Amino acid sequence: MDEITDETHKIDLGAVGAWRHADTEPELAVELERLGYGTLWLGNVTDPELTVVERLLDATETLVVATGIVNIWSNPADRVARSYRRIAARHPDRFLLGVGAGHPEATKEFVRPYQALNDYLDVLDGGGVPVSRRALAALGPRVLRLAGERTAAAHPYLVTPDHTRGARDILGPGPVLAPEQKVVLETDRGRARAIGDATLGFYLNLTNYVGNLRRLGFDDADFADGGSDRLFDALILHGDAARVAEGVRAHHEAGADHVALQLLHLADTDPLPGYRALAAALGLGG
């Protein structure tokens, strides 16, 4: 078993990562690593044993795996802490534990989420999960400040470069800022919307995301009928790989340290050509 290295320094996430659902196969993780993506983010991890994280780390050599997120309501903190220690012992400096409160529509226990996040982080403290090895899903100012105070990184989801700029101002220069960004590799707007609308429409029914978008200047007209073109363009980068690369750079210029790309594609299509094109446009060096 490998020894755990110094856990006071930050994990190097790289400038760009890939955001996928938790059922990601090891073969895809291997290819993402080869292409030069620094981190694979796993959404909606539901197993407190974190076996999917361990399986993907076992299959790769340098890729960081981050959870984006482990939901605090359905994954007991003591069990998650034990899982973290098991995995970190085998794969030092390659696992970032991202946690968050999710959204109220999905969780009947969603009460006083800010206090619940603090309590969860207290248990992680006692369970030996270092501050430098954990991240917090954060949208609003209060939770962004909490991310900066009690974790190494903030991981905002469904945001724009304007949100990134404001988040950096709140966090200050120290904490890692790693926003998620949705991508559709399609130059035709109609086809791009056909691919991206189902995903966008889901989030427009969730109050925490809609509230955050209102803070960014969007209004009822933007949320109607599956989302306005203005909202779609702001939240889902679409076009060729070069155009997407420009959007990624906008996040970095606004203060992001790392951008996690969620490539949206039709269910029956292979995502690898898209990841290859994006890696080349972004100069990832794979």
C-alpha positions in Angstrom: 0.0 0.0 0.0 1.3 3.5 -0.9 2.0 5.9 1.8 -0.1 9.1 1.9 2.1 12.1 0.9 2.0 15.6 2.4 -1.7 16.5 2.4 -1.2 20.2 3.1 -0.5 21.2 -0.5 -3.2 21.5 -3.1 -3.9 18.8 -5.6 -3.0 19.8 -9.1 -6.3 19.6 -11.1 -4.8 20.9 -14.3 -6.4 23.7 -16.2 -9.2 21.7 -17.8 -11.1 18.6 -16.7 -14.0 16.5 -17.9 -17.3 16.3 -15.9 -19.1 12.9 -16.3 -21.8 11.0 -14.5 -20.7 8.4 -11.9 -21.3 5.5 -14.3 -18.2 6.5 -16.3 -16.3 3.4 -17.6 -12.5 3.0 -16.8 -11.7 2.9 -20.5 -13.0 6.4 -21.0 -11.0 7.6 -18.0 -7.8 6.1 -19.5 -8.4 8.0 -22.7 -9.2 11.3 -21.0 -5.9 10.9 -19.1 -4.0 10.2 -22.4 -5.6 13.3 -24.0 -4.3 15.5 -21.2 -7.4 16.3 -19.1 -6.2 16.9 -15.6 -9.3 15.8 -13.6 -12.3 13.6 -14.1 -15.3 15.0 -12.1 -18.0 12.5 -11.2 -21.5 13.8 -10.8 -24.1 12.3 -8.4 -22.0 9.8 -6.6 -24.5 7.8 -4.5 -22.3 5.1 -2.9 -20.6 6.3 0.3 -18.0 3.5 -0.2 -16.9 5.5 -3.3 -16.1 2.4 -5.2 -16.4 4.1 -8.5 -13.7 6.6 -7.5 -11.4 3.7 -6.6 -12.1 1.8 -9.8 -11.2 4.8 -12.0 -8.1 5.6 -10.0 -7.0 2.0 -10.3 -7.3 2.2 -14.1 -5.3 5.4 -14.5 -1.9 6.7 -13.5 -1.9 10.4 -13.2 -5.6 11.5 -13.6 -7.2 13.2 -10.6 -10.7 12.0 -9.8 -13.0 14.5 -8.0 -16.6 14.0 -6.9 -18.9 16.6 -8.1 -20.7 15.9 -5.8 -21.2 13.5 -2.9 -24.6 14.5 -1.6 -24.5 15.2 2.2 -28.1 14.1 2.8 -27.7 10.6 1.4 -24.0 9.8 2.2 -23.2 9.6 5.9 -20.1 11.7 6.5 -18.4 9.1 8.7 -18.6 6.5 6.0 -17.4 8.9 3.4 -14.4 9.9 5.5 -13.4 6.2 5.9 -13.7 5.7 2.2 -11.6 8.8 1.5 -8.8 7.5 3.8 -8.9 4.1 2.1 -8.6 5.5 -1.3 -6.1 8.3 -0.5 -3.8 5.7 1.0 -3.7 3.8 -2.3 -3.7 6.9 -4.6 -2.1 9.9 -2.8 -2.7 13.3 -4.3 -5.2 12.0 -6.9 -8.6 12.2 -5.1 -10.5 15.4 -4.4 -13.6 14.8 -2.3 -16.3 17.2 -3.4 -19.5 17.4 -1.3 -22.6 19.5 -1.5 -26.2 20.0 -0.4 -27.8 19.4 -3.8 -31.2 21.0 -4.3 -34.4 21.0 -2.2 -36.6 19.4 -4.9 -34.6 16.2 -4.7 -34.2 15.9 -0.9 -36.9 15.9 1.7 -34.3 16.4 4.4 -33.2 19.7 2.8 -33.4 21.9 5.9 -30.9 24.5 7.0 -28.4 23.4 4.3 -25.7 25.9 5.4 -25.6 24.4 8.9 -25.8 20.9 7.5 -22.8 21.6 5.4 -20.9 22.9 8.4 -21.8 19.9 10.4 -20.8 17.5 7.6 -17.4 19.2 7.3 -17.0 18.9 11.1 -17.4 15.1 10.7 -14.9 15.0 7.8 -12.5 16.9 10.0 -12.8 14.3 12.7 -12.6 11.5 10.1 -9.2 12.6 8.8 -10.2 14.2 5.5 -7.8 17.1 5.1 -9.1 20.6 4.1 -6.7 20.4 1.1 -8.4 17.3 -0.2 -12.0 18.4 -0.3 -14.2 20.8 -2.3 -17.6 22.3 -1.9 -20.4 22.8 -4.4 -21.1 26.5 -4.1 -23.3 29.0 -6.0 -24.3 31.8 -3.6 -22.0 34.1 -1.7 -22.5 32.5 1.7 -21.5 29.0 0.6 -18.7 30.3 -1.6 -17.2 31.9 1.5 -17.7 28.6 3.4 -15.9 26.8 0.6 -13.0 29.2 0.9 -12.9 28.8 4.7 -13.3 25.1 5.1 -12.2 23.4 1.8 -9.6 23.7 -0.8 -11.9 24.4 -3.7 -15.3 25.8 -4.8 -17.1 23.9 -7.6 -19.9 26.0 -9.0 -22.3 24.3 -11.4 -24.3 25.8 -14.3 -22.6 29.1 -14.2 -21.2 31.8 -16.5 -17.9 33.6 -16.6 -19.6 36.5 -14.8 -20.4 34.2 -11.9 -16.8 33.0 -12.0 -15.6 36.6 -11.7 -17.8 37.3 -8.7 -16.9 34.0 -7.1 -13.2 34.8 -7.4 -13.8 38.1 -5.7 -15.5 36.4 -2.8 -13.0 33.6 -2.5 -9.9 35.8 -2.8 -6.7 34.5 -4.4 -6.1 31.3 -2.4 -8.9 28.7 -2.9 -9.2 26.8 -6.1 -12.1 27.9 -8.3 -13.3 25.1 -10.6 -16.6 25.8 -12.4 -18.4 23.3 -14.5 -19.2 24.3 -18.1 -21.6 22.5 -20.4 -20.5 22.1 -24.0 -22.2 21.0 -27.3 -19.9 20.5 -30.3 -22.4 21.7 -32.9 -22.3 24.8 -35.1 -26.0 24.8 -35.9 -28.1 26.5 -33.2 -31.1 24.3 -33.8 -29.2 21.1 -33.6 -27.2 22.4 -30.6 -30.5 23.1 -28.8 -31.9 19.7 -29.6 -28.9 18.2 -27.8 -28.7 20.6 -24.9 -32.3 21.5 -24.1 -33.2 18.4 -22.1 -30.3 19.0 -19.8 -30.9 22.7 -19.5 -34.7 22.2 -18.9 -34.1 20.0 -16.0 -32.1 22.6 -14.1 -34.7 25.3 -14.8 -37.1 23.4 -12.5 -34.7 23.7 -9.6 -35.0 26.7 -7.3 -31.3 27.0 -6.3 -30.1 27.2 -9.9 -32.9 29.5 -11.0 -32.2 31.8 -8.0 -28.5 31.9 -8.9 -29.3 32.8 -12.5 -31.6 35.6 -11.3 -28.6 37.0 -9.4 -26.7 36.9 -12.7 -29.4 39.1 -14.4 -31.7 36.5 -16.0 -35.5 36.8 -15.6 -38.8 35.0 -16.1 -38.7 35.4 -19.8 -35.3 33.6 -19.9 -36.8 30.6 -18.0 -39.9 30.2 -20.0 -40.4 27.5 -22.7 -37.2 25.6 -21.9 -35.0 28.7 -21.7 -34.4 31.6 -24.0 -31.6 31.7 -26.6 -29.8 34.2 -24.4 -29.8 31.8 -21.5 -28.8 28.8 -23.6 -25.9 30.8 -25.1 -24.7 31.9 -21.7 -24.9 28.4 -20.1 -24.0 26.0 -22.9 -21.0 26.7 -25.0 -21.8 25.5 -28.5 -20.0 25.7 -31.9 -16.8 24.1 -33.0 -14.0 23.2 -30.7 -12.2 26.5 -31.3 -15.3 28.4 -30.2 -15.6 26.3 -27.1 -12.0 26.9 -26.3 -12.7 30.7 -26.4 -15.5 30.1 -23.8 -13.2 28.1 -21.6 -10.6 30.9 -21.7 -13.3 33.4 -20.7 -13.7 31.4 -17.4 -9.9 31.4 -16.8 -9.6 35.1 -17.5 -12.5 35.7 -15.0 -10.5 33.9 -12.3 -11.1 30.2 -12.7 -8.1 27.9 -11.9 -9.8 24.9 -13.6 -12.8 24.4 -15.8 -14.7 21.1 -15.8 -16.2 20.5 -19.2 -19.5 18.5 -19.4 -19.7 17.4 -23.0 -23.4 17.0 -24.0 -24.0 14.5 -26.8 -26.7 12.3 -28.1 -27.1 9.0 -26.1 -26.1 6.8 -29.0 -22.9 8.7 -30.0 -19.3 8.2 -28.9 -18.1 11.1 -26.8 -14.4 10.4 -27.5 -14.2 12.3 -30.9 -15.5 15.4 -29.1 -13.0 15.1 -26.2 -10.2 14.7 -28.7 -11.3 17.8 -30.7 -11.5 19.8 -27.5 -8.2 18.6 -26.2 -6.5 19.7 -29.4 -8.2 23.1 -29.4 -7.3 23.7 -25.8 -3.7 22.5 -26.3 -3.9 19.9 -23.6 -1.0 18.0 -25.0 -2.4 14.6 -25.1 
